[in-house]
Amino acid sequence: MKVPPKKPHFFKPILPGFKHGMKIPIGFLKYLKGHDQYEHAILRRADKKWLVKVNGSRLEEGDWKDFVEQHDLQLGDILVFKHERDMIFEVSIFDSSHCDREYMHEKDTAKKFDLEGKVL
């Protein structure tokens, strides 16, 4: 007897046309009971959330373009979607070297000033 995973995952390589949306694999839909009743999915990464429209088995529109731009997704990157519950996914991003994509944190890029307004 097969035991389904508690928090199933699927991965998607970034292919041409990704800026317009991404298809959830047909084989994964069995884990999304009632997925056809949901109009949106939530993508989470690093304590941020993006509300993405669900059209059949496609994730598109809504905040999809913002998600793509904010993560500078490129052809050859790989996304791993971890199904948390309902239509909520935690997303991991790997670059073309198959390693975690590295990003600068906002606090790392923000300039710091002293009380006189001089850059530290």
Z-matrix of the N, CA and C atoms (Angstrom, degrees):
N
C 1 1.454
C 2 1.529 1 109.18
N 3 1.315 2 116.59 1 132.91
C 4 1.458 3 121.34 2 178.80
C 5 1.521 4 109.55 3 -84.65
N 6 1.320 5 115.41 4 136.09
C 7 1.461 6 121.26 5 177.27
C 8 1.529 7 107.18 6 -105.86
N 9 1.342 8 117.64 7 119.79
C 10 1.465 9 119.02 8 -179.44
C 11 1.524 10 111.11 9 -69.33
N 12 1.330 11 117.44 10 147.66
C 13 1.470 12 120.07 11 177.89
C 14 1.527 13 110.66 12 -65.50
N 15 1.345 14 115.70 13 148.74
C 16 1.463 15 119.79 14 179.03
C 17 1.526 16 111.43 15 -69.20
N 18 1.308 17 116.97 16 -38.90
C 19 1.465 18 121.97 17 177.85
C 20 1.532 19 107.17 18 -130.88
N 21 1.325 20 116.33 19 83.88
C 22 1.461 21 119.29 20 -176.54
C 23 1.522 22 112.62 21 -66.00
N 24 1.326 23 114.61 22 155.84
C 25 1.461 24 122.70 23 -179.56
C 26 1.528 25 109.34 24 -124.28
N 27 1.317 26 115.72 25 156.63
C 28 1.457 27 120.24 26 163.17
C 29 1.519 28 107.38 27 -143.02
N 30 1.322 29 116.27 28 156.02
C 31 1.465 30 119.13 29 177.60
C 32 1.514 31 109.34 30 -121.48
N 33 1.329 32 114.23 31 152.59
C 34 1.456 33 121.36 32 178.75
C 35 1.527 34 108.58 33 -137.17
N 36 1.318 35 116.35 34 124.11
C 37 1.465 36 118.26 35 171.54
C 38 1.526 37 108.70 36 -75.37
N 39 1.307 38 115.75 37 148.72
C 40 1.459 39 120.65 38 177.70
C 41 1.532 40 107.60 39 -80.08
N 42 1.331 41 114.99 40 117.81
C 43 1.460 42 122.80 41 -178.07
C 44 1.526 43 109.68 42 -119.06
N 45 1.330 44 117.74 43 167.01
C 46 1.462 45 119.10 44 177.51
C 47 1.527 46 111.77 45 -51.92
N 48 1.319 47 116.12 46 141.26
C 49 1.459 48 121.53 47 -179.25
C 50 1.518 49 114.34 48 89.35
N 51 1.341 50 117.60 49 1.08
C 52 1.469 51 121.13 50 -175.68
C 53 1.520 52 112.91 51 -63.07
N 54 1.318 53 118.02 52 -23.74
C 55 1.469 54 119.76 53 -177.82
C 56 1.520 55 112.03 54 -68.00
N 57 1.325 56 116.70 55 -15.41
C 58 1.463 57 121.14 56 -179.84
C 59 1.522 58 112.94 57 -97.65
N 60 1.319 59 117.47 58 -7.62
C 61 1.457 60 120.08 59 178.74
C 62 1.516 61 111.53 60 145.53
N 63 1.319 62 114.22 61 178.22
C 64 1.453 63 120.89 62 -177.57
C 65 1.529 64 108.78 63 -147.14
N 66 1.309 65 116.00 64 140.02
C 67 1.459 66 120.79 65 -177.30
C 68 1.523 67 111.11 66 -92.87
N 69 1.327 68 115.99 67 134.22
C 70 1.460 69 121.42 68 173.20
C 71 1.529 70 106.51 69 -75.71
N 72 1.337 71 118.82 70 131.39
C 73 1.468 72 119.91 71 -179.01
C 74 1.531 73 111.83 72 -57.15
N 75 1.314 74 116.14 73 138.63
C 76 1.466 75 121.53 74 -178.76
C 77 1.522 76 110.80 75 -56.55
N 78 1.327 77 117.48 76 -40.34
C 79 1.463 78 121.38 77 -179.99
C 80 1.517 79 113.69 78 -63.78
N 81 1.334 80 116.96 79 -21.19
C 82 1.467 81 121.04 80 -179.35
C 83 1.521 82 112.10 81 -84.17
N 84 1.315 83 117.02 82 -21.08
C 85 1.466 84 120.76 83 -175.26
C 86 1.527 85 112.60 84 -59.73
N 87 1.328 86 117.67 85 -23.87
C 88 1.470 87 119.89 86 179.13
C 89 1.534 88 111.92 87 -63.29
N 90 1.334 89 117.18 88 -22.48
C 91 1.468 90 121.03 89 178.21
C 92 1.527 91 112.10 90 -84.47
N 93 1.313 92 116.89 91 -11.46
C 94 1.468 93 121.26 92 -175.97
C 95 1.520 94 109.90 93 -106.53
N 96 1.304 95 115.96 94 68.14
C 97 1.465 96 119.90 95 -179.19
C 98 1.527 97 110.03 96 -55.97
N 99 1.320 98 115.54 97 127.28
C 100 1.453 99 120.17 98 179.17
C 101 1.512 100 114.08 99 73.90
N 102 1.344 101 117.28 100 17.70
C 103 1.470 102 119.82 101 -177.34
C 104 1.523 103 112.58 102 -57.88
N 105 1.328 104 115.72 103 -28.24
C 106 1.460 105 118.49 104 -178.23
C 107 1.524 106 112.14 105 -72.77
N 108 1.331 107 117.24 106 -7.64
C 109 1.464 108 121.28 107 177.86
C 110 1.529 109 111.85 108 -90.48
N 111 1.323 110 116.50 109 -12.47
C 112 1.462 111 120.57 110 -177.55
C 113 1.523 112 110.38 111 -92.39
N 114 1.321 113 115.59 112 138.63
C 115 1.468 114 120.58 113 176.46
C 116 1.517 115 111.87 114 -95.23
N 117 1.344 116 116.98 115 -19.93
C 118 1.459 117 121.30 116 -176.28
C 119 1.520 118 111.18 117 -138.73
N 120 1.309 119 114.50 118 155.67
C 121 1.460 120 122.45 119 170.59
C 122 1.519 121 106.83 120 -122.54
N 123 1.309 122 115.84 121 155.44
C 124 1.461 123 121.29 122 176.50
C 125 1.522 124 107.70 123 -111.63
N 126 1.321 125 115.92 124 124.25
C 127 1.457 126 122.22 125 174.36
C 128 1.515 127 107.22 126 -101.54
N 129 1.327 128 116.26 127 129.63
C 130 1.468 129 120.81 128 -179.61
C 131 1.520 130 109.53 129 -119.09
N 132 1.316 131 114.14 130 141.88
C 133 1.465 132 120.99 131 174.24
C 134 1.517 133 107.80 132 -161.20
N 135 1.327 134 115.82 133 129.17
C 136 1.470 135 122.19 134 175.82
C 137 1.532 136 111.51 135 50.98
N 138 1.304 137 116.84 136 51.03
C 139 1.467 138 123.51 137 175.92
C 140 1.522 139 114.17 138 63.97
N 141 1.316 140 117.92 139 16.69
C 142 1.465 141 121.64 140 175.24
C 143 1.519 142 108.81 141 -117.58
N 144 1.336 143 116.22 142 158.12
C 145 1.459 144 121.26 143 -177.95
C 146 1.516 145 110.39 144 -133.06
N 147 1.325 146 115.19 145 145.24
C 148 1.457 147 122.79 146 175.64
C 149 1.527 148 108.25 147 -128.84
N 150 1.309 149 116.52 148 129.89
C 151 1.455 150 122.89 149 178.95
C 152 1.529 151 107.76 150 -93.47
N 153 1.326 152 116.01 151 115.65
C 154 1.459 153 122.16 152 -174.08
C 155 1.521 154 108.99 153 -117.63
N 156 1.319 155 116.33 154 137.42
C 157 1.462 156 120.86 155 179.89
C 158 1.524 157 110.12 156 -71.64
N 159 1.330 158 115.88 157 139.31
C 160 1.460 159 122.06 158 174.82
C 161 1.516 160 107.23 159 -103.71
N 162 1.329 161 116.38 160 123.11
C 163 1.451 162 122.18 161 178.15
C 164 1.525 163 106.80 162 -123.39
N 165 1.346 164 116.48 163 95.31
C 166 1.464 165 120.52 164 -173.33
C 167 1.513 166 108.91 165 68.52
N 168 1.325 167 116.42 166 -113.08
C 169 1.465 168 119.98 167 177.40
C 170 1.539 169 110.78 168 -110.34
N 171 1.330 170 117.12 169 17.48
C 172 1.464 171 120.96 170 179.62
C 173 1.519 172 111.64 171 -105.46
N 174 1.326 173 114.86 172 140.75
C 175 1.457 174 122.59 173 170.66
C 176 1.518 175 105.30 174 -99.57
N 177 1.326 176 116.46 175 119.11
C 178 1.457 177 119.57 176 -176.03
C 179 1.516 178 109.71 177 -158.40
N 180 1.287 179 115.67 178 170.58
C 181 1.459 180 123.36 179 176.31
C 182 1.525 181 111.98 180 53.83
N 183 1.314 182 117.00 181 -158.73
C 184 1.459 183 120.50 182 -175.46
C 185 1.519 184 109.45 183 53.91
N 186 1.332 185 116.89 184 -126.35
C 187 1.464 186 122.40 185 -178.28
C 188 1.531 187 112.94 186 -91.29
N 189 1.337 188 118.29 187 9.86
C 190 1.468 189 120.31 188 -177.02
C 191 1.528 190 111.46 189 -56.01
N 192 1.326 191 117.67 190 -48.61
C 193 1.467 192 120.10 191 -178.51
C 194 1.524 193 111.34 192 -62.54
N 195 1.342 194 117.44 193 -37.72
C 196 1.466 195 120.58 194 176.56
C 197 1.526 196 110.07 195 -63.39
N 198 1.326 197 116.86 196 -43.04
C 199 1.463 198 121.40 197 178.99
C 200 1.530 199 109.92 198 -59.36
N 201 1.328 200 116.35 199 -46.66
C 202 1.469 201 121.82 200 179.86
C 203 1.524 202 110.72 201 -61.04
N 204 1.338 203 117.05 202 -47.49
C 205 1.464 204 120.87 203 -177.25
C 206 1.519 205 112.19 204 -69.10
N 207 1.323 206 117.40 205 -43.40
C 208 1.467 207 120.23 206 -177.11
C 209 1.520 208 112.01 207 -66.13
N 210 1.330 209 117.01 208 -24.87
C 211 1.460 210 120.26 209 -179.98
C 212 1.525 211 112.16 210 -103.85
N 213 1.338 212 115.67 211 5.18
C 214 1.462 213 121.50 212 177.20
C 215 1.528 214 110.97 213 48.08
N 216 1.335 215 115.98 214 47.25
C 217 1.458 216 119.82 215 -178.52
C 218 1.520 217 110.61 216 -64.60
N 219 1.323 218 114.88 217 139.15
C 220 1.463 219 122.37 218 -176.74
C 221 1.523 220 109.58 219 -130.68
N 222 1.338 221 115.94 220 156.51
C 223 1.459 222 119.80 221 173.40
C 224 1.519 223 108.96 222 -53.84
N 225 1.309 224 117.18 223 135.31
C 226 1.466 225 121.50 224 -179.40
C 227 1.513 226 113.99 225 97.38
N 228 1.334 227 118.06 226 -17.64
C 229 1.459 228 120.03 227 174.49
C 230 1.532 229 108.84 228 -68.26
N 231 1.310 230 116.36 229 160.89
C 232 1.459 231 122.11 230 178.23
C 233 1.519 232 108.45 231 -128.09
N 234 1.323 233 116.45 232 131.76
C 235 1.461 234 122.13 233 175.51
C 236 1.518 235 108.81 234 -107.13
N 237 1.333 236 115.99 235 135.52
C 238 1.459 237 121.41 236 173.91
C 239 1.521 238 106.81 237 -113.88
N 240 1.324 239 115.55 238 123.20
C 241 1.457 240 122.55 239 -178.92
C 242 1.518 241 108.33 240 -104.79
N 243 1.321 242 116.63 241 118.95
C 244 1.470 243 122.63 242 177.03
C 245 1.522 244 107.32 243 -102.67
N 246 1.319 245 116.42 244 118.51
C 247 1.465 246 121.48 245 -177.63
C 248 1.522 247 109.06 246 -77.54
N 249 1.320 248 116.33 247 114.10
C 250 1.462 249 121.78 248 -178.79
C 251 1.526 250 111.26 249 -86.26
N 252 1.317 251 116.64 250 -51.41
C 253 1.468 252 123.26 251 176.88
C 254 1.522 253 107.56 252 -176.73
N 255 1.314 254 116.46 253 163.01
C 256 1.460 255 121.55 254 -179.24
C 257 1.535 256 108.79 255 41.73
N 258 1.305 257 118.04 256 -121.19
C 259 1.471 258 121.45 257 178.44
C 260 1.528 259 109.54 258 -116.97
N 261 1.329 260 115.81 259 45.82
C 262 1.464 261 122.06 260 178.72
C 263 1.525 262 108.29 261 -111.75
N 264 1.332 263 115.16 262 127.07
C 265 1.459 264 121.29 263 -177.65
C 266 1.523 265 110.44 264 -126.88
N 267 1.322 266 116.43 265 132.93
C 268 1.464 267 122.58 266 169.30
C 269 1.528 268 105.52 267 -89.35
N 270 1.330 269 117.52 268 128.26
C 271 1.460 270 121.28 269 -173.59
C 272 1.526 271 110.35 270 -111.97
N 273 1.336 272 115.47 271 129.46
C 274 1.460 273 122.28 272 172.21
C 275 1.519 274 107.40 273 -108.29
N 276 1.324 275 116.32 274 144.50
C 277 1.456 276 120.79 275 -176.53
C 278 1.528 277 109.11 276 -123.56
N 279 1.325 278 114.61 277 129.86
C 280 1.460 279 121.79 278 178.30
C 281 1.525 280 108.14 279 -120.86
N 282 1.323 281 116.21 280 140.11
C 283 1.460 282 119.07 281 -179.66
C 284 1.527 283 110.24 282 -85.13
N 285 1.319 284 116.53 283 -174.20
C 286 1.468 285 120.66 284 -174.97
C 287 1.524 286 112.96 285 -66.93
N 288 1.340 287 118.29 286 -12.69
C 289 1.471 288 121.10 287 175.36
C 290 1.530 289 111.03 288 -87.88
N 291 1.329 290 116.50 289 1.81
C 292 1.473 291 124.84 290 179.50
C 293 1.524 292 112.42 291 70.58
N 294 1.321 293 116.67 292 21.87
C 295 1.467 294 122.20 293 176.17
C 296 1.525 295 108.74 294 -110.10
N 297 1.339 296 115.56 295 158.65
C 298 1.461 297 119.91 296 176.65
C 299 1.523 298 109.67 297 -51.30
N 300 1.313 299 115.51 298 135.37
C 301 1.462 300 121.04 299 175.82
C 302 1.519 301 107.19 300 -69.69
N 303 1.308 302 116.92 301 131.93
C 304 1.459 303 121.50 302 178.81
C 305 1.518 304 109.52 303 -97.52
N 306 1.329 305 115.57 304 135.88
C 307 1.455 306 122.64 305 179.11
C 308 1.512 307 108.64 306 -129.24
N 309 1.324 308 114.89 307 149.43
C 310 1.459 309 119.25 308 172.74
C 311 1.522 310 107.23 309 -82.42
N 312 1.308 311 116.62 310 136.70
C 313 1.459 312 120.66 311 176.92
C 314 1.520 313 109.02 312 -79.32
N 315 1.326 314 115.22 313 149.34
C 316 1.465 315 119.43 314 179.50
C 317 1.512 316 111.49 315 -54.87
N 318 1.322 317 116.67 316 -39.78
C 319 1.466 318 118.41 317 -178.36
C 320 1.527 319 111.20 318 -67.88
N 321 1.349 320 117.15 319 -25.56
C 322 1.453 321 120.40 320 177.73
C 323 1.528 322 111.35 321 -75.37
N 324 1.323 323 117.75 322 -28.88
C 325 1.453 324 121.11 323 -176.32
C 326 1.519 325 112.32 324 -94.23
N 327 1.326 326 117.11 325 -13.23
C 328 1.464 327 120.37 326 -178.08
C 329 1.531 328 109.57 327 -74.29
N 330 1.306 329 115.60 328 138.03
C 331 1.465 330 119.60 329 176.09
C 332 1.519 331 108.65 330 -76.32
N 333 1.326 332 114.67 331 145.25
C 334 1.472 333 120.00 332 178.33
C 335 1.530 334 107.94 333 -110.09
N 336 1.318 335 114.48 334 139.62
C 337 1.456 336 120.53 335 -177.41
C 338 1.511 337 110.27 336 -122.62
N 339 1.322 338 115.89 337 149.98
C 340 1.457 339 119.58 338 172.33
C 341 1.517 340 108.50 339 -86.41
N 342 1.318 341 117.50 340 -177.21
C 343 1.452 342 121.47 341 -175.37
C 344 1.526 343 112.56 342 -65.79
N 345 1.328 344 118.35 343 -18.05
C 346 1.458 345 122.16 344 179.16
C 347 1.529 346 112.68 345 -94.39
N 348 1.343 347 116.07 346 2.19
C 349 1.459 348 120.02 347 178.06
C 350 1.524 349 113.60 348 86.30
N 351 1.337 350 118.28 349 9.29
C 352 1.450 351 121.28 350 177.83
C 353 1.529 352 109.45 351 -84.82
N 354 1.328 353 114.17 352 141.52
C 355 1.459 354 119.66 353 179.23
C 356 1.528 355 108.08 354 -69.87
N 357 1.317 356 115.81 355 132.23
C 358 1.475 357 121.12 356 178.01
C 359 1.506 358 111.00 357 -84.69
